[in-house]
Structure formats: structure tokens, C-alpha cells
Amino acid sequence: MARKPETFVTAAIERAQRAVPRVKAGAEGQGRSRRRGAADDAEGLAARKEGFVYLVGAGPGDPELLTLKAARLLQRADVCVYDHLVSNDVLALVRRSAELIYAGKEKSNHALPQEDINAIMVALARKGKRVLRLKGGDPFIFGRGGEEMQFLAEHGIPFEVVPGVTSASGASTYAGIPLTHRDYAQACVFVTGHLKSGSCELDWEMLARRGQTVVIYMGMGQIEEICGELKAHGLPGDWPAAAVERATTPKQRVVTGTLTTLPGRAAHAALKPPALIIVGEVVKLRGELGWFDTDAEQLITHPEAAHA
Ligand SMILES: C[S@@+](CC[C@H](N)C(=O)[O-])C[C@H]1O[C@@H](n2cnc3c(N)ncnc32)[C@H](O)[C@@H]1O
């Protein structure tokens, strides 16, 4: 009898978790690549004839949010080149014999420059390796996945892209904030708070419209400026806003407030990246719809800071 998909995923995860647990290279020394075991399975050997790159979205952290396709490809990789946003729980599901290469890319700590990451993928694929390029969230949402695939295309390397649950989706669902609840939002905008130039030049007039939800990636360092600009462009100071740190993981913390209070509350709770800012009336629903409790959340020193 065919197995149900959820049985397949649970079995795959349990199998991987029984295996020797892995830690990120970062824990042992960032930037080092590690070769594990020499054994190749039949798929690995077949892959040697022609290299291939799979650009795979690892989702926001909870390994059960991987797609079935991602879970399958994790088990087929010869080499896995992964970013710092890939959770240890997801990394634990990569085939045990695969070589792991930490590509880093935390703000101001790029373990490998982007050109080196591109060159490594091309070189490995040319050696006939099946390369898994694993990125947090969705690889095509603020993840440079497009740029990396352009480089592969220019160098004639075949590739495939597997979407992942983007952190806006993971954070909003696990925080109980429905991004487009129709009583409050008819549109949802994803923006980055960190621009190429290092400044934060966004279309504030567009972002300050009512009837929409704005999700800001990479905005924690500029939270005060972001909330200030939204107010300066027409939103009221008591407009609801939230910040969600390490969404979907046991370390998730959520701080809610308003455009006026959120920067101070987030600072008081010492929220750090990776975190998202969600702005819009849908944030009000968290009190009613929040369902995911973590111990980390209880540790926010002033519990009243967690609710507007
Ligand atoms: C370089 S972007 C990558 C986004 C990713 N491709 C995605 O689809 O989620 C990194 C930013 O995504 C957000 N992010 C990623 N994972 C997160 C998580 N688990 N919780 C909260 N924010 C997260 C943070 O704003 C972080 O600074």
C-alpha cells in the first residue's frame, strides 16, 4: 500500500535524526569545508558523469517545512553549499556522506565572498558532482538565488530550483498574524530594509498606504528609521507592528507594538537578526490567533512588551 506523504516525511526525518547529529561548520570554525565519508551511492556515482546544481529553499527553520522535493534532494547531494540561515535541524537531513561547505553571508561576516561561492559551484559541477546549494527560506526571495543561477547559466552548468517557505510566510503563520486577513489587508508587500548601497531608500509613500501589510526583511538594524519613515509618510503612530525573531524555531520570539513603540520594545527584548518586521492592522490578530509558544518567548524580560 502506498504510504501517505506525511508518513514518508516523518520517517525520513526520524531516520536522519537517528544518524550522527551534525552541527554547522560555524560552530567548529566558519569557512571550513568538511569531507564526510568516501562512500557514494549509485546516484552519486551516476552524478559524476554530469554535474548538476540544485538550488534548494530550506525554509525558515522548522525542518518539517521543507518541501518533499527538497527532502529528497537533501538525500542525494554529493556536496552541500549552505548559508548561515539554514537551520541545524535542516542540515541534519543532508546525506551523511555529502561534503559540507559553509558559505556564510551573515551581515558583515561573509565566510566566502559571492564570487568564490559562484566559482565553487561551477568547479564542483564540472567535476561531475551533484551540488546542493541550500539557502534559507525561498532562494528567489532576497536570497541572491537569481544571481547565482545567472552565473551558472553563463557557464553552461545545468540547474534546477526548488522553492522554499519564505520567512515572511513562516513568521506570520507561526506568530498568528495572517498577512492578508480580508478585514484588514488587500495586499501584502515584501521589501528589504537592507539595500545594496547600504542605505534604506524605499518607496515610503507606497509602503505607508493603508489596507495592506508590509513585511520587511533584513530591517532590524534600521527599525527605528523604518518606523519613523512610515509615520512621516502618513501612517499613525499607533499603527500596529511586530518583529519576529528566529521564526518557526524553538527560539522564536515575537514582539508586538505600534510604529511608535516597536523600536524601543524590540531593543528592550534585544531582538537580533534573523528577524522580520511586519507592519499592518493584521498584527492585532496575534492576541487571538497566536498558537506557537516557545520557551525563548517567555524569556522576554518584560512580558508586557510582547503585546501591544
Ligand atoms: C538574506 S534574507 C533571506 C531571505 C530568505 N531567502 C527567505 O525567503 O526567507 C535574510 C533575512 O530573512 C529574514 N529571515 C530569514 N529567516 C528568518 C527567520 N527564521 N525568522 C525571521 N526572519 C528570518 C530576516 O529578515 C533575515 O535578515
The ligand as a Gaussian input file, in Angstrom:
#p B3LYP/6-31G(d) Opt

LIG

0 1
 C       19.098000      37.366000       3.018000
 S       17.437000      37.375000       3.560000
 C       16.990000      35.783000       3.046000
 C       15.502000      35.569000       2.971000
 C       15.132000      34.179000       2.595000
 N       15.543000      33.859000       1.255000
 C       13.641000      33.926000       2.754000
 O       12.968000      33.637000       1.766000
 O       13.162000      33.982000       3.881000
 C       17.651000      37.207000       5.287000
 C       16.519000      37.810000       6.080000
 O       15.384000      36.981000       6.039000
 C       14.692000      37.073000       7.269000
 N       14.652000      35.739000       7.892000
 C       15.178000      34.605000       7.412000
 N       14.894000      33.567000       8.212000
 C       14.184000      34.069000       9.244000
 C       13.589000      33.510000      10.397000
 N       13.666000      32.197000      10.675000
 N       12.926000      34.332000      11.236000
 C       12.796000      35.646000      10.972000
 N       13.345000      36.229000       9.900000
 C       14.021000      35.460000       9.036000
 C       15.432000      38.071000       8.126000
 O       14.875000      39.353000       7.903000
 C       16.821000      37.975000       7.557000
 O       17.579000      39.130000       7.832000

